[in-house]
Structure formats: structure tokens, C-alpha cells
Amino acid sequence: MDYKKTKIAVVGLGYVGLPVALAFGKKRDTVGFDINEKRINELNNWNDSSLEFSTEEIKSSNKLSLTYKINDIKDCGIFIVSVPTPIDNEKKPDLTLLKKSCNMVGSVLKKDDLVIFESTVYPGVTEDICVQILENESNLIFNKDFYCGYSPERINPGDKNHRLSQIKKITSGSTPNIALEVDDLYKEIIEAGTYLAQSIKVAEAAKVIENIQRDVNIALINEFSIIFNKLKIDTKSVLEAAETKWNFLPFRPGLVGGHCIGIDPYYLLHCANEIGHKPQMITAGREINNNMSFFIVQSIIDAMKEKKIKVLGSNILIMGFTFKENCTDIRNTRVIDLVNELTKYEAIIDVYDPLADKNEVLESYNLKLIEHPMEGKYDAIIFAVAHDKFKKLQSSKIKKLGKPDSIIYDIKYILDDEISDKRI
């Protein structure tokens, strides 16, 4: 089969799938599929609620059509699956959406079709779980009637400088020839080039450790910050001094959430436990990062007490709620941990985030975001997310939000030293 002329279906149009669909939609006939009818309608009206793409960027993909109907992708020969792979309440991999996607794709799969997965998984999921579902649904035989590939996503939400085409792409396939076909396919849209992995399992493993490495490194810096806090040494000053060495890695302490760094380690932990290995460093990193909210809240309380601010019944403003700067995504945001911990002190919490969807926050976290902060109201102002809009705030405007003896706590290192009273 000539995959160079084959129509593509991209299944799942979130932060991962939409960039892929738009990129291929400039090159060849492509169908973007998502079960969320509301999402399809907004994209058909040239609107991306995630704020990743402008109207002009969506319109420029003139070979892309969008649908929520499975029959509309029946005539496609390449299926790129890019659905979320979260964790459940027990912090175990939740492959529900991935399995449902395989059921749907399997129902329209034809002889010689190619299915490529981009969702983050642990090694073995593609060939041991996804392939079985595809075979059962289609009555076709893997690597005889249809083929698979895996090309892990490397999307960085909110980052306008490192877009899909500018990030090198790992590729892989279920046979040597298919691996080359998958590699050639992505070369059509990836300017930074591709890296052909030895196997699908290698590609799966490479993806999952990328974010684990960041998680562990941030955990190390978080532990440093706890130690330096007890020593009454400014962590930022220590890091800036250490960074004068050429090979010191420039990580910063903070809350670690989101659907990548805060989730991916649990996929490899699950896989390792299944084969009888108990990871120590990955587990320790997760424990440190998961507990940072307790340390930060205690640090905030200590700062308030130093200024003789009564914590009980105090008014506290948290600036930012999304899991990271300059994006609308609230999945697995650890800012909610700050809210919950401070509420235990009977503080009155206002949370302000101009990028987060207020209805989504209310539905997901039972938290009502405020429209605008009120001047002169707050005993403590906490900068929890480094949105560019917050960085541009004048120091005088920030100070006006607080009472005369309030504190300003900078979790994200975005304020000048003279403005913030304390940081991690």
C-alpha cells in the first residue's frame, strides 16, 4: 500500500491531536475526529478553546475536515490515536480512553491500514493491549492485514516557541518496512527531523522516561529548597550561584502537576511492579513532589506569623490555577492542594486565573474562580502559576491588592526580590 497518498484520521483533538491534525491537514487529506461534539463545533468555527492555535492557523489547514461521527473516518487508511492516558484514584494507569479508541478504530479498520499511537503508555501497551483490541474488533490479523506504529507526543502546552514541527519526533513500527513508512510519514510535518527507534517498546519506554527524568530532577531541587528553608538560606540565590558551573541543570522548585510529569511516572512504576521490581528513586521523587504543597503552605503560614498576621479567617489570594503557565489546562493541577490545605486553617481563599475555564474548574474541583481580585482585601497573595499576564503586572498594582501588612509569596520565581516577601 502507498501510504504517501493515504488519507489520515487523527483520533482525539486535544493538546496532542490537534497540532498533528492541523499539520497533516496542510499536506494531505486529513480528518480530525473527536467524540466531543462541542469540541468539533468550536473548531469548525475556527476557535480553539485551549488557546494553542489562532483562527488563521486553523483555517490554514485547508485539507482538514472535522467530525464526531465514526463513519466519517471509514475511508481513511492511516489512523493516528492521540487520546489522554491518565491515572485512576489509586494512581494506576487508566487506559479506558485508549481502549475505547481502539474499539472505534477497529470497527472501521481495513486490510493494509496503519494505526499509529501517540498516547503515553508503558512499554508493551501498543502490542499487548491495543493490537488485541484492534484484531478482535476488525477480525484482521496483526502484521498481515494491518500494521501499527508508535510515535510519542512531545507537545508542550502554552509554549509558542517549541511547536510540533520544531521538536524532533521519535518514530517506530511493527515491522522494519512499516517503521520506515511511519518515519517517512512524520518527516512530512516535522522540520526538526525524526529518530527511528529500534522497536515500538523502545519508543514507548523512551517517552515515559523523558518526563520521569524531569520529575526526579525537580524533586531533588524541591528537597534542596526544604533544606535551605530550614537553614534560612534563599534557594534561588543558591541555584543561581550553582548554575555558574556549565553542567549544573537549571531546574526550579515548585508544584508538579499536569498530565505529563505528574502522571507518567506511575505508568513505569506500574510496569516495574508487574515484573517484580520496586523502583526507589522514581517513587521517592513522586513522594517529594506530591508533598510539596504541605511544605509550601507551612512556609506561607510561617511568613504570615512573622508579620503577626492572624491566619484563622484571613483572606488569601492565589494567582493562577492551571497546571502550568500560559495554558488553559487544569488537569491534575496541584494548585488545588494549596487551596485544600489553606482551607484547613479556615482561611478564606480567592483563586484568580484569567486563562482557566471557570465552569470547568467548578465542575472538576467544586471551586469557584473569582472574576477579579479586590484591592486592599488580602492578608496573603500567592503567585502559584507563572502566566505571562502575571509577570507583566506592575509591582504597585500587586501591592494594592494586599492589606498594609500583607505578605506576597512567590512560588514560581516571577517577581523581583523587593516585591516578594518570601518564596520557596
N, C-alpha and C positions, 0 to 999 in steps of 0.2 A: 504493500500500500504506500502511496506517495503522501506522506504526512505534511509535506511542504505546501500542499494545496488544500489540506483538510480543514473543515470548519471546526472552530473551537467553542466549547462551552465552559464557562467558568462558574463553578458551583459555590455560592457563598460570596456576597458582595460587601463584606466588612472592610476593616483596615487592610487585610491581606488581599482579598479577592478583587476589590475594586481597582487598585492600581494595575493588577495583572490584566483585568478585562479591558481597561482603558488603553493600556499599552498595545495589546494584541489587536484591539479594535481600530487602531490606526494602520495596521499592516494587512489584516485579512478578515474575512467574515467571522464574527465572534458573537456569541450570545452570552449575556450575563444573567445568571439565574439565582434567585433567592426566594425562599419560601415566605419572606416578609413582604406582603403586598404593599404596605406603606413605604418601605424602602424602595421598591421598584418604582412606585408612583413619584416619589420625590426625585429620584434620579432621572426619570423620564421628563421631569420638569427642570432638568439641569441644576438640581440642587443636591449638594452633599452635606447632610446634617453633621457629619464628622469634621467638617471644615478642612478636609485634606485637599480637596480639589475645587477649583473655581468653575463657574458656569462655562467659561471659554474652554477650559481643559476638558470638560465632559463633552462639550459639543465637538471638539476636535477629533474625537474617536468616531469618525463617520461610518465605520463599518461595524459598529457595535449596536446590537439590539438588546433590550432588557425585558425580562419576563419572570413571572412567578408560577408559570404553568409548565409542568414537566414535559408535556407533549411538544413544546416549542424547542426542545433540545434533542429530539429524537434523530434528527438528520445530521447531528454533529458526530465527528469521528475521533475527536480528542476531548477529553473531559479533565479539567483541572479543578481539583477539590480543595477548597480553602476555607474550611469551617473551623470555628473555635474548638479547642480541646482543653476544657477547664479541669478543675478537680472537684470532688464532691465534699460533703461535710466532714468526711473522715480523712480528707487530704489524699485521696486516691484518684488516679486518672479516671476522668469521666469521658468516655468515648461515645456517649449517646448520639450526639450530633454527627459525628464521623460515621457511625454505623448506619444512621438514617440516610445519610448522603449516599453511602454505598448501596443501600436498598434502592434508592431512587435511580441512581446511575445504572445499577444492574438491571433495572426494569426496562431500560432503553438501550442497553449495550448490544452491539452487533459484532459480527465477525471482523477481525482485524482492528477493532477500536483500541485506543490507547487511553488509559486512565492514569493521571499524574496527581500525586498528593503533595500538598504544601503544608498541611497542618502539622504542628509539632507533636511528636509521639516518641515513645521509647523504641529502641531497636527491636524489630520483628513485627510491629503492628501492621505495616503495609502488607507483608506477605503472609503473615499467620492469621490475621483477623480480617482485613479489608478484602483480600483476594478471595477468601472463603465465601464472604457475603456476595461478592460480585458473581462468583461461579454459581452459587445457589439461586440467585435471582435471574440470571441470564441463561442458565443451562449451557454455558460455554466453558471451554477448558482453558485455564491459565497457561500462557506462553505457547499456546497452539492456536486458539481462536481469538484471544485478546491479550493485551500486554499492559504492564504497569511501569510507572516511574515514580521517583520521589525527588522533589526539589524544594528544600525547606525555605520558608519565608524568612526574610531579614528586614522586614518593614520596621521603621522607627517612627511611630505616630508623632505628629507635631513637628517633625524635623523637615524643613523645606530644603535643606542642603543635601541630605543623603536620601535621594528618592530611589525608586525601584531600579531605574536604568543605571544609576551610578554606584550600585553595590554589587560586587561580584556574586554570582549565583552558583551554588552547588547543584549539580545535576547527577542523576543516576537512572538506571533502567534495569528491567528484569532479565534482559539478555544483552550480550555485548552489542548487537546491532541496534536494539531499542535504546540502549544507553546513549549511543551516538545520535539517534534520532531526537531524543529528549534534549540532548546538549545543543544540537543544531536549532531546535525549536526556540530555546531561550536566547540563543545568540541573536535572534531576530529583534529582541527588545532590550537586551542588557548590554549597554555600551561599555560597562566596566569589565566585561568578559565573564566567562564561566569556568567552573572547575569540575571536571568529570570525576566523581568519586568511584572507588573500586566496586561498590555494591550499594544496593538500597539500604542495607543495615548500616553500612559505614556512613552514609548520608544522614540517616536518622540519628545516629549517635553523635555525629558532628554538630548537628543542630542543637540537640538537647544540652551538650556541654558548653556551648557558647554562652548561654545565659547563666549556667551554673557557675562558670568561672567568674562572671561579674558578681553574682550573688555572694560567693565566698570572699571576694576581694572587698566588697562593700562591708560585709560582716566584720572583716579584720579592722577596717577603718572605724566602724561603729564601736568595736571593742576598745580601740585606741581612745576614742572620744570619751568613753565611760571612765577609763583610767585617768585621762588628763583632767576630766571634770573633777574627780576626787582630789587630784593634785593641784587644782586651781590653776591649770595651765590652759591657755587658749589653743584649742585643737587646730583652728585654721592657721594660726601662726606657726605651729609645729609642722603642719603639712607643707606650707609654703617654703619653709626652710629645707625640709627633706626633699622637696621637688627640685632643688637646685642640682641634685645628682641626676645624671642623664637617664638612668634606668629606673627611677622611682616612679611608680604608676600613679597618675593623678586622680584618685578616687576621692569622694567626699562622703561623710557620714549622712545618714538620713533614713527616712521610711522607705521600705522596699515593698512595693505592691505591684499592681498591674497584672496582665495576663501572660507575661513572659518570665521575667526574673523571679517573680514571686510564685510562679506556678511550675515552671519547667523542672526545677529540682525534684519535685515529687514524682515526676514521671520516671526519672532514672532511679530514684530511691525505691519505687515500686518494682522496677525491673530487677534491681540488685537484690532486693529481699526475696524475689521469686526464685533466684538462683542460689540463695543461701548466703549472700554476703551482706553484712551490716555496715553500710558506709558511715564513717565517723566525721570526716571533715564536712561533707555536704550537710549532714544532719546538724552539726554544730553551727554551721553558717546560717541555716534556716532558723534555728532556735534563737540565735543572737538577733537576727533581723526581725523576727516575729515579736520579740520582746522590746524592741526599741521604743515603742510608744509609751511603755511604762517608765522607762528612763527619762524620756523627753518630758512627760507630764510631771514627774517628780522634780525635774530641773526647773520647769516653769513655776511650780508651786514654791520651790526654794527661792526663786528670783522674786516672786511676789512677797514672800515673807520678809526678805531682806529689805524691801521698801515699806514693810509694815502694812501691806495690803491684805485685807481680810479676804480669804479665799471663799469661805462659805457665802453663797449668794452673790458672788462677784459676777460682773459682766465681762465675758471673754469673746473676742472676735477672732475667728480662724479664717485666714485669707487663703482660699483655694480648697478644692475638694477632689478634683480629678486625680488619677493615679500618677500623672506626670505633667510637666509643663507644656503649655500651648496645644493641648489636645482636649477633646470633649469626653474622652473615655473614663468612666467611673468604675469599671470592673475591677474588683479586688483592690480598691483604693484603701490605703492604710490610714488615711486621714480620719476615717470613721472610728478608728481605735482611739485617737485623741479625743474625739467627741465623747465617746463612751466612758473613757477614763476620767475626763474632767467633770462629766455629769455626776460621777460618784461623789465628788466634792460639793455637790449641789450648786455648782456654778451655772450661770445662765449663758448658754452658748449661742452665738450667732455665727453662721457659716456663710461666707460670700464667695461665689465663683461665677464670673460672667461667662465662662465657657461651658459649664456643666448644664445639662438639661434639667430644669427644676422638677418637672414631672417624673423624669426617670429616677432622679435622686429620691424623691418622695416614695415612689413605688418600690425601689430596690432597698432603701435603707430607712424608710419611715422618718426621713429628715427633711424639714422644710428650709430651703435656702432663702436667705433674705435678698431683697431686691437691691438695696444699697446699705452700706454701713452708716451708722448715725454718728455725727460729730459729738465729741465730748462724752460718749457713753461708756467707754470700755476701760476696765482695770488692767486688761492684758490684751495685746494684739499679737497674734501668732502668724507668721508667714510660713505656710505649710507647703505651698506649691510655687514654683518659680516661673509663673506666667510672665511673658514679656510686658503685659499690661501692668503688672505689679512692679516690675523693675523700673518702669517709666514714671511711677508715682513720685511726686516731689516730697522731700522729707518733711516739709512744713504741713503738707496735706495729711501725711501719715500720722504725725504727732497730734493733729487736730482731732483725730478720731478718738484719742485716749483722754482720760482724765488727767489733771496736772501731775499726779504721782503714778501714772500707769507704767507698765513695762512693755517693751517691744522685743519679742523673741523671734529670732531669725533661724529657722530650721534649714533653709536652703542656701544660706550664704549669698543672698542677693542684695543686702543692704550695706551701706557704708558703716564702718566701725562706730562712728559717732552717733548714728541713729539707733542701732540696736543696743539694748541693754544686755542681752545675753544670746548666745547661740550654742549649738551642740558642741 
